Amino acid sequence: MVPAEHGDYWGRERIPPIICQIAQFVKLDGSSSQSIHLSQGVPHGSVLGSILYSLYTSPLRYIANQHGMKCHFYADDSQFYISFKTSCLNDMESSKSKMEVCVCDIALWMLCNRLKLNQDKTEVLVFLSPYRPRPSLDNLMIVDEIVACSPMAGNIGVVFDNSLSMVSHVNAVCKSAFFHLHKISKFRKFLTPETTKTIIDAFVTSKIDYCNSLLGSRKFLLQVAFS
């Protein structure tokens, strides 16, 4: 399923030397517990966590490639893509079968490597032009569970809808923005103008400007919402 050299290189030879010198302890009110050597894993919250996880699961890309799938990984978030012609039923059924078999192989690899595929958080999204009829594909078999196709899905802070109109994302940004602006207004009178400016700058950068390049020509939707 995965070339042996890839699994051995990343999973067994590279990761253990990196973490062999790591230890952890608990500190409370100036007192510290005895330090314990970590033979596996990293401390919770460590910046090494996402890096090592990406290295450990790197063979997944070979599984995806074997099934003709494209993939994208960010820490423990994995995305798999395949394209098909909605006008061709055989092409759609073939793509669906490839996706289901690929996910089964991934689940098997995870089981063999002490991981678990989170079926509860698995989402299926079919992108299509709003000017074309919807395909009959409405669900996928994810291992032993049927997962219905969603009208929208979150992707690292961005909400994509099945026609890529980005309206759902704009609505989510506006909802979050007005919520935080309302909270800021509650303690505004206790802040200096300079502190308020810093908070608002941070708010705009982290909430409104986040990934707004994805909106493209639809940026006017945010401008209308906040005008």
N, C-alpha and C positions, 0 to 999 in steps of 0.2 A: 504493500500500500504506500509506504514511504521509503525511499532509498535508505538503507541502513546507515550509510555514512553520515547522512544529514541528522538522523535522530541521535546517533552516538556523539557526533561532534558538538551539538548544542546542548543536548540534555544531560550528558554524563561527564564530559571532559571539561567543558568550559564553565558551567555554573558552579559546581562544588568549590573549585579554588577561589572563586570570587567571594563566597560567603563563609569560608572556613575560619576567618578571624573575627567573626561577628559574635557579640555577646549582648545580653540585655539584663536590665535590673529595674526595680521599681523604686522611685524616690518620692517620699511623702513627708511633709513638714520637716525637712532637713535630714531625715533618716533614710538610708538606702538599704535595700535588701541585698542578699548575696547575688553576685553576678553569675549568670548561667550561660554556658556556651551553647550557641545555636548550631546544631549540626544540619538542620534543614530550615529553609524559609528565611525571611528577613523580619525585623521588627515591624509592627503595624504602623503604617504611615511613612515608612522609609521611602526615599526617592528611588531606591533600588528596586522597589516592588514591581512597578510597571515595566522597568527595563528588563529585569530578569524574567518576568512573565512573558514578555515579547520574545525573548531569546528561547525560552523553554518551549513555546508553542509555535516556533518558526516552521516546523515541518508541516503545519496545516496548509501552508501555501502550496506545497507539493501535492497534497491531496486535492486541493481545489483545481490546480492545473491539470491533473490527471483526468478530471471530469469536465474539462473545458470551461471552468468557472474562473471569473476574475474576482479578486478579493482585496480587502483593505482592513488593516488592523490598527487599533489604537488601544494600548494597554489590554484590558480584558474585553474590549468591544470588538467583535468580529463581524464583518459585512461581506456577503458574497453576491455576485452579480452574474446575470446571464441575460442575453437579449434574444428575442424571437419575433417573428412576424405574426401579428395578430390575425392577418388574413389567411394564414396557413394553419389549419388545425393540427396537422401532423408535427409541424415545427414547434407549436406551443406544447403539445403533449410530450415531445422529446425533451424539451427544455425543462419541463416540470419533472420528468423522470430523472434527468441528470441532477437537478437540484436535490431531490429527495434521496437519491443514492449517495450523493456527496455528503449530505448532512449525516446520514447513517454511518458512513466511514469516519467522519469527524467525531461522532459520538463514540464510536468504537475506539478510536485512537485516544480520546480523552479518558475513557475507562481504563485503558491499558497503561496510562500515564498518570493515574491518580487525580484526574480532573472529572468534572461533570458538566455536561451540556445543560444549560438552564433553559428548559423548554418554556417555562412560564414567562420569560422575558424575550422570547423569540418572536419577531414580527416579520410579516411578509407584506411587501408593498410592490404593486405593479404600476410602473410609470407608463403613461400613455397620453397622447395629445388629446385635449378636450374636444377636438373636432372629429375624432374617430370613435366608432362604437366600442364599448367596453368588451374585452374578451371574456370568454366563458370561464376563465381561470378564477376561481374564488377561494381556493384553499390549497394548502400543501400538507403532506403527511410528514411531520417532523418526528422521526424515529417511530414512536407508537402513539403520537397524538396528532389530531387534525388541527391545524392553525389556520384560521380564516384570514383572508387578505384584509389589511387595514386601509382605511381611506387616507390615513396620515401616520407618520412615525417620527420620533425624535432621533436626531443624529448629532450627538455631542453638542447639545445646546441649540440646534436648529431644527425646526419642524418642517418636514417635507410632506406635501400632499401628493396624491397620485397623478396630478396633472402638472405639478411643478409651478403652480401659480404663485406660490409663496404667500398667499393670503392667510393661511393658517399660522404661518410663522409671524407675520405682521400682527395678527390678532393676539398671539401669545406674548409678543414683545410689548404691545400696548397695555395688555392686562397687567403684566409684571411691572411695567414702568409706572403706571398710575398707582399701583399698590405701594411701591417704594416711595414715590413722591408724596403720597398721603402720610406715610410714616415719617418722612423727613419733616413735613410741615408741623408735626406734633411737637418736635423739640427745636424747631428753627429759632424761636425767640431766645433760646439759651446759648446760641452759637454766635461767634463773631463773624463778620462778613467774610473774612479770609478763610475761616474754617468751613463756612457754608459753601464757598466757591470750590474748595478742595473736595468736599463731599459730592457736589453736583458734577464736577469734572470726572470723578471716579465713577459716578453713577452712569454718566453718558458713555464713558469708555467701555464699561463692563456690560451694560445692558442694551443701550441703543445702537452703539457702533459695532457691537460684536457681530462679526461675519456679515455685515451689511453689504459687502461687495457681492454676495450671492444674490442680492435682490436685483442687481443690474438696472434695467430701465424701470423696474418696479419700486425704486426708492421713493417715488412720489407718494406711495401708499403710506409710508411712515411720516412723510412731511405733512400730508393731509391729516393724519391722525393726531399729530402734535401741534397743528396750527390752531 
